[in-house]
């Protein structure tokens, strides 16, 4: 911004005014960004969402001449700490399941040689889910042609 002004204006004593104006613009810019984060908080969004917005702003914006990223400013750090204290991140899953229930069910089934193809397929799918830790959509993309069996390991 300062470079866009003519050198004659700066030489006529306007440089002090321009410097103060630039500093005020930087402060206003930071204040507007902070207000934006406050609006996200007031709209009820989670810490994770607000932190993502802070991170995005911080990656592209600096709020003063020392090149401190927006997200590293003390007022923003304090604000984010308050958001975290007010709306802490929750675990992704609120409950887990007991694996022993599934194992007990498979133990109660007939021996493998007596199971139907459908029951064997269910057991294989269950074991794949359990061992790989993948989501259903990932498991649905598995193809037998892409699987390989070696002496030491099995690859999906």
C-alpha atoms as an extended CHARMM CRD file, in Angstrom:
* protein
*
       156  EXT
         1         1  UNK       CA              0.0000000000        0.0000000000        0.0000000000  PROA      1               0.0000000000
         2         2  UNK       CA              2.7740000000        2.4130000000        0.9110000000  PROA      2               0.0000000000
         3         3  UNK       CA              4.4810000000        1.7000000000       -2.4150000000  PROA      3               0.0000000000
         4         4  UNK       CA              1.3800000000        2.7740000000       -4.3150000000  PROA      4               0.0000000000
         5         5  UNK       CA              1.6740000000        6.3220000000       -2.9850000000  PROA      5               0.0000000000
         6         6  UNK       CA              3.7060000000        8.8200000000       -4.9210000000  PROA      6               0.0000000000
         7         7  UNK       CA              7.1800000000        9.5900000000       -3.6640000000  PROA      7               0.0000000000
         8         8  UNK       CA              6.3940000000       13.3100000000       -3.6900000000  PROA      8               0.0000000000
         9         9  UNK       CA              3.6510000000       12.7830000000       -1.1000000000  PROA      9               0.0000000000
        10        10  UNK       CA              6.0450000000       10.8700000000        1.1130000000  PROA      10              0.0000000000
        11        11  UNK       CA              8.7270000000       13.5400000000        0.6930000000  PROA      11              0.0000000000
        12        12  UNK       CA              6.3030000000       16.3310000000        1.6270000000  PROA      12              0.0000000000
        13        13  UNK       CA              5.9450000000       15.0140000000        5.1720000000  PROA      13              0.0000000000
        14        14  UNK       CA              3.1820000000       12.5090000000        4.5640000000  PROA      14              0.0000000000
        15        15  UNK       CA              5.3440000000        9.5180000000        5.4020000000  PROA      15              0.0000000000
        16        16  UNK       CA              4.5570000000        9.7020000000        9.1400000000  PROA      16              0.0000000000
        17        17  UNK       CA              0.8320000000        9.8610000000        8.3820000000  PROA      17              0.0000000000
        18        18  UNK       CA              1.1430000000        6.9790000000        5.9430000000  PROA      18              0.0000000000
        19        19  UNK       CA              3.0040000000        4.8120000000        8.4510000000  PROA      19              0.0000000000
        20        20  UNK       CA              0.3570000000        5.4440000000       11.1010000000  PROA      20              0.0000000000
        21        21  UNK       CA             -2.3880000000        4.7240000000        8.5800000000  PROA      21              0.0000000000
        22        22  UNK       CA             -0.7630000000        1.4490000000        7.5370000000  PROA      22              0.0000000000
        23        23  UNK       CA             -0.4220000000        0.3760000000       11.1780000000  PROA      23              0.0000000000
        24        24  UNK       CA             -4.0660000000        1.2570000000       11.7960000000  PROA      24              0.0000000000
        25        25  UNK       CA             -5.1060000000       -0.7220000000        8.7070000000  PROA      25              0.0000000000
        26        26  UNK       CA             -3.1620000000       -3.7520000000        9.9450000000  PROA      26              0.0000000000
        27        27  UNK       CA             -4.8090000000       -3.4930000000       13.3630000000  PROA      27              0.0000000000
        28        28  UNK       CA             -8.2440000000       -3.0860000000       11.7810000000  PROA      28              0.0000000000
        29        29  UNK       CA             -7.5630000000       -6.0700000000        9.5420000000  PROA      29              0.0000000000
        30        30  UNK       CA             -6.6570000000       -8.2350000000       12.5480000000  PROA      30              0.0000000000
        31        31  UNK       CA             -9.6630000000       -6.9770000000       14.4900000000  PROA      31              0.0000000000
        32        32  UNK       CA            -12.0060000000       -7.9090000000       11.6370000000  PROA      32              0.0000000000
        33        33  UNK       CA            -10.5140000000      -11.4030000000       11.4590000000  PROA      33              0.0000000000
        34        34  UNK       CA            -10.8790000000      -11.8140000000       15.2120000000  PROA      34              0.0000000000
        35        35  UNK       CA            -14.5180000000      -10.6360000000       14.9830000000  PROA      35              0.0000000000
        36        36  UNK       CA            -15.0440000000      -13.2270000000       12.2390000000  PROA      36              0.0000000000
        37        37  UNK       CA            -13.8470000000      -15.9870000000       14.5850000000  PROA      37              0.0000000000
        38        38  UNK       CA            -16.0690000000      -14.5890000000       17.3390000000  PROA      38              0.0000000000
        39        39  UNK       CA            -19.0550000000      -14.7260000000       14.9710000000  PROA      39              0.0000000000
        40        40  UNK       CA            -18.2850000000      -18.3810000000       14.2430000000  PROA      40              0.0000000000
        41        41  UNK       CA            -18.2720000000      -19.0170000000       17.9880000000  PROA      41              0.0000000000
        42        42  UNK       CA            -21.5180000000      -17.0960000000       18.5330000000  PROA      42              0.0000000000
        43        43  UNK       CA            -23.2130000000      -19.1130000000       15.8050000000  PROA      43              0.0000000000
        44        44  UNK       CA            -22.6160000000      -22.2520000000       17.9010000000  PROA      44              0.0000000000
        45        45  UNK       CA            -19.8890000000      -23.9180000000       15.8470000000  PROA      45              0.0000000000
        46        46  UNK       CA            -17.5030000000      -26.3920000000       17.4610000000  PROA      46              0.0000000000
        47        47  UNK       CA            -13.8980000000      -25.7920000000       18.5170000000  PROA      47              0.0000000000
        48        48  UNK       CA            -12.7020000000      -28.0100000000       15.6890000000  PROA      48              0.0000000000
        49        49  UNK       CA            -14.5240000000      -25.9210000000       13.0670000000  PROA      49              0.0000000000
        50        50  UNK       CA            -13.3180000000      -22.6010000000       14.5090000000  PROA      50              0.0000000000
        51        51  UNK       CA             -9.7600000000      -23.9110000000       14.8100000000  PROA      51              0.0000000000
        52        52  UNK       CA             -9.8450000000      -24.9980000000       11.1710000000  PROA      52              0.0000000000
        53        53  UNK       CA            -10.9290000000      -21.4940000000       10.1660000000  PROA      53              0.0000000000
        54        54  UNK       CA             -8.1600000000      -19.9840000000       12.3340000000  PROA      54              0.0000000000
        55        55  UNK       CA             -5.6050000000      -22.2720000000       10.7640000000  PROA      55              0.0000000000
        56        56  UNK       CA             -6.7220000000      -21.4000000000        7.2390000000  PROA      56              0.0000000000
        57        57  UNK       CA             -6.5720000000      -17.6770000000        7.9810000000  PROA      57              0.0000000000
        58        58  UNK       CA             -3.2140000000      -18.0720000000        9.6830000000  PROA      58              0.0000000000
        59        59  UNK       CA             -1.7010000000      -19.8640000000        6.7000000000  PROA      59              0.0000000000
        60        60  UNK       CA             -2.3560000000      -16.9510000000        4.3420000000  PROA      60              0.0000000000
        61        61  UNK       CA             -2.4930000000      -13.8250000000        6.5270000000  PROA      61              0.0000000000
        62        62  UNK       CA             -0.0340000000      -11.9560000000        8.7010000000  PROA      62              0.0000000000
        63        63  UNK       CA             -1.3010000000       -9.0730000000       10.7970000000  PROA      63              0.0000000000
        64        64  UNK       CA              1.7320000000       -6.9000000000       11.3140000000  PROA      64              0.0000000000
        65        65  UNK       CA              5.0960000000       -5.9980000000        9.8770000000  PROA      65              0.0000000000
        66        66  UNK       CA              6.9060000000       -8.7210000000       11.8610000000  PROA      66              0.0000000000
        67        67  UNK       CA              5.1990000000      -11.4600000000        9.8030000000  PROA      67              0.0000000000
        68        68  UNK       CA              3.5260000000      -13.1150000000       12.7850000000  PROA      68              0.0000000000
        69        69  UNK       CA              0.7740000000      -15.3700000000       11.4270000000  PROA      69              0.0000000000
        70        70  UNK       CA             -2.7360000000      -14.3790000000       12.4410000000  PROA      70              0.0000000000
        71        71  UNK       CA             -3.2370000000      -17.5590000000       14.4640000000  PROA      71              0.0000000000
        72        72  UNK       CA             -0.1270000000      -16.8660000000       16.5730000000  PROA      72              0.0000000000
        73        73  UNK       CA             -1.2500000000      -13.4770000000       17.8440000000  PROA      73              0.0000000000
        74        74  UNK       CA             -1.6960000000      -13.5070000000       21.6390000000  PROA      74              0.0000000000
        75        75  UNK       CA             -5.3170000000      -12.3520000000       21.4600000000  PROA      75              0.0000000000
        76        76  UNK       CA             -6.1780000000      -15.1170000000       18.9860000000  PROA      76              0.0000000000
        77        77  UNK       CA             -4.3890000000      -17.7490000000       21.0920000000  PROA      77              0.0000000000
        78        78  UNK       CA             -6.2930000000      -16.6150000000       24.1900000000  PROA      78              0.0000000000
        79        79  UNK       CA             -9.5750000000      -16.6170000000       22.2630000000  PROA      79              0.0000000000
        80        80  UNK       CA             -8.9590000000      -20.1550000000       20.9810000000  PROA      80              0.0000000000
        81        81  UNK       CA             -8.1190000000      -21.3370000000       24.5040000000  PROA      81              0.0000000000
        82        82  UNK       CA            -11.4330000000      -19.9190000000       25.6950000000  PROA      82              0.0000000000
        83        83  UNK       CA            -13.2760000000      -21.6380000000       22.8350000000  PROA      83              0.0000000000
        84        84  UNK       CA            -11.6280000000      -24.9490000000       23.7480000000  PROA      84              0.0000000000
        85        85  UNK       CA            -12.5390000000      -24.5600000000       27.4210000000  PROA      85              0.0000000000
        86        86  UNK       CA            -16.1300000000      -23.7010000000       26.5250000000  PROA      86              0.0000000000
        87        87  UNK       CA            -16.6030000000      -26.2760000000       23.7470000000  PROA      87              0.0000000000
        88        88  UNK       CA            -13.9690000000      -28.9970000000       24.0850000000  PROA      88              0.0000000000
        89        89  UNK       CA            -13.4580000000      -31.4480000000       21.2570000000  PROA      89              0.0000000000
        90        90  UNK       CA            -15.5050000000      -34.5620000000       21.8000000000  PROA      90              0.0000000000
        91        91  UNK       CA            -14.3850000000      -38.0700000000       20.9500000000  PROA      91              0.0000000000
        92        92  UNK       CA            -15.4800000000      -39.2150000000       17.5190000000  PROA      92              0.0000000000
        93        93  UNK       CA            -17.3120000000      -42.2170000000       18.9190000000  PROA      93              0.0000000000
        94        94  UNK       CA            -19.4330000000      -42.0370000000       22.0370000000  PROA      94              0.0000000000
        95        95  UNK       CA            -19.6150000000      -45.7950000000       22.5660000000  PROA      95              0.0000000000
        96        96  UNK       CA            -17.7290000000      -48.9220000000       21.6460000000  PROA      96              0.0000000000
        97        97  UNK       CA            -18.8420000000      -52.4900000000       21.2510000000  PROA      97              0.0000000000
        98        98  UNK       CA            -17.7430000000      -55.6510000000       23.0150000000  PROA      98              0.0000000000
        99        99  UNK       CA            -15.7760000000      -57.8780000000       20.6280000000  PROA      99              0.0000000000
       100       100  UNK       CA            -16.4190000000      -60.9190000000       22.8180000000  PROA      100             0.0000000000
       101       101  UNK       CA            -20.0800000000      -60.9410000000       21.7570000000  PROA      101             0.0000000000
       102       102  UNK       CA            -19.0180000000      -61.4690000000       18.1330000000  PROA      102             0.0000000000
       103       103  UNK       CA            -16.3910000000      -64.0680000000       19.0340000000  PROA      103             0.0000000000
       104       104  UNK       CA            -18.8620000000      -66.0150000000       21.1700000000  PROA      104             0.0000000000
       105       105  UNK       CA            -21.2900000000      -66.0420000000       18.2490000000  PROA      105             0.0000000000
       106       106  UNK       CA            -18.6610000000      -67.4560000000       15.8820000000  PROA      106             0.0000000000
       107       107  UNK       CA            -17.6890000000      -70.1130000000       18.4580000000  PROA      107             0.0000000000
       108       108  UNK       CA            -21.3090000000      -71.2630000000       18.6770000000  PROA      108             0.0000000000
       109       109  UNK       CA            -21.5510000000      -71.8200000000       14.9250000000  PROA      109             0.0000000000
       110       110  UNK       CA            -21.0130000000      -75.2030000000       13.3100000000  PROA      110             0.0000000000
       111       111  UNK       CA            -17.4850000000      -76.2560000000       12.3000000000  PROA      111             0.0000000000
       112       112  UNK       CA            -16.1560000000      -74.5890000000        9.1610000000  PROA      112             0.0000000000
       113       113  UNK       CA            -16.6430000000      -77.7130000000        7.0600000000  PROA      113             0.0000000000
       114       114  UNK       CA            -20.3880000000      -77.6430000000        7.8220000000  PROA      114             0.0000000000
       115       115  UNK       CA            -21.0640000000      -73.9560000000        7.2550000000  PROA      115             0.0000000000
       116       116  UNK       CA            -22.9260000000      -72.7180000000        4.1940000000  PROA      116             0.0000000000
       117       117  UNK       CA            -21.1900000000      -70.4670000000        1.6870000000  PROA      117             0.0000000000
       118       118  UNK       CA            -23.2090000000      -67.5230000000        3.0150000000  PROA      118             0.0000000000
       119       119  UNK       CA            -22.1170000000      -68.1780000000        6.6230000000  PROA      119             0.0000000000
       120       120  UNK       CA            -18.4850000000      -68.5880000000        5.5430000000  PROA      120             0.0000000000
       121       121  UNK       CA            -18.6940000000      -65.3230000000        3.6190000000  PROA      121             0.0000000000
       122       122  UNK       CA            -20.0890000000      -63.5550000000        6.6870000000  PROA      122             0.0000000000
       123       123  UNK       CA            -17.2890000000      -64.9310000000        8.8400000000  PROA      123             0.0000000000
       124       124  UNK       CA            -14.6100000000      -63.8440000000        6.3530000000  PROA      124             0.0000000000
       125       125  UNK       CA            -16.1720000000      -60.3760000000        6.0920000000  PROA      125             0.0000000000
       126       126  UNK       CA            -16.2910000000      -60.1340000000        9.8900000000  PROA      126             0.0000000000
       127       127  UNK       CA            -12.6390000000      -61.1190000000       10.2180000000  PROA      127             0.0000000000
       128       128  UNK       CA            -11.6070000000      -58.6810000000        7.4650000000  PROA      128             0.0000000000
       129       129  UNK       CA            -13.4580000000      -55.8790000000        9.2210000000  PROA      129             0.0000000000
       130       130  UNK       CA            -11.9200000000      -56.7690000000       12.5410000000  PROA      130             0.0000000000
       131       131  UNK       CA             -8.3550000000      -57.2370000000       11.3520000000  PROA      131             0.0000000000
       132       132  UNK       CA             -8.0940000000      -54.3910000000        8.8700000000  PROA      132             0.0000000000
       133       133  UNK       CA             -9.9520000000      -51.6780000000       10.7680000000  PROA      133             0.0000000000
       134       134  UNK       CA            -11.3020000000      -50.3330000000        7.4800000000  PROA      134             0.0000000000
       135       135  UNK       CA            -14.6600000000      -48.7370000000        6.8130000000  PROA      135             0.0000000000
       136       136  UNK       CA            -17.4270000000      -50.5980000000        5.0070000000  PROA      136             0.0000000000
       137       137  UNK       CA            -16.9580000000      -48.5380000000        1.8600000000  PROA      137             0.0000000000
       138       138  UNK       CA            -13.2870000000      -49.5610000000        1.7110000000  PROA      138             0.0000000000
       139       139  UNK       CA            -14.0930000000      -53.2220000000        2.2710000000  PROA      139             0.0000000000
       140       140  UNK       CA            -16.6860000000      -53.1380000000       -0.5080000000  PROA      140             0.0000000000
       141       141  UNK       CA            -13.8820000000      -52.2730000000       -2.9550000000  PROA      141             0.0000000000
       142       142  UNK       CA            -11.8050000000      -55.3890000000       -2.2000000000  PROA      142             0.0000000000
       143       143  UNK       CA            -11.3930000000      -57.8410000000       -5.0630000000  PROA      143             0.0000000000
       144       144  UNK       CA            -10.0520000000      -61.3850000000       -4.8530000000  PROA      144             0.0000000000
       145       145  UNK       CA             -7.8840000000      -60.7470000000       -7.9340000000  PROA      145             0.0000000000
       146       146  UNK       CA             -5.9650000000      -58.0760000000       -5.9980000000  PROA      146             0.0000000000
       147       147  UNK       CA             -5.2380000000      -60.3220000000       -2.9880000000  PROA      147             0.0000000000
       148       148  UNK       CA             -2.0210000000      -62.2940000000       -2.6950000000  PROA      148             0.0000000000
       149       149  UNK       CA             -0.9560000000      -65.0070000000       -0.2900000000  PROA      149             0.0000000000
       150       150  UNK       CA              2.6910000000      -65.6050000000        0.5660000000  PROA      150             0.0000000000
       151       151  UNK       CA              4.1780000000      -67.9440000000        3.1420000000  PROA      151             0.0000000000
       152       152  UNK       CA              4.8480000000      -65.1230000000        5.5740000000  PROA      152             0.0000000000
       153       153  UNK       CA              1.9420000000      -62.7550000000        4.9650000000  PROA      153             0.0000000000
       154       154  UNK       CA             -1.3980000000      -62.0560000000        3.2870000000  PROA      154             0.0000000000
       155       155  UNK       CA             -1.9160000000      -58.8780000000        1.2510000000  PROA      155             0.0000000000
       156       156  UNK       CA             -5.2670000000      -57.2900000000        0.4480000000  PROA      156             0.0000000000
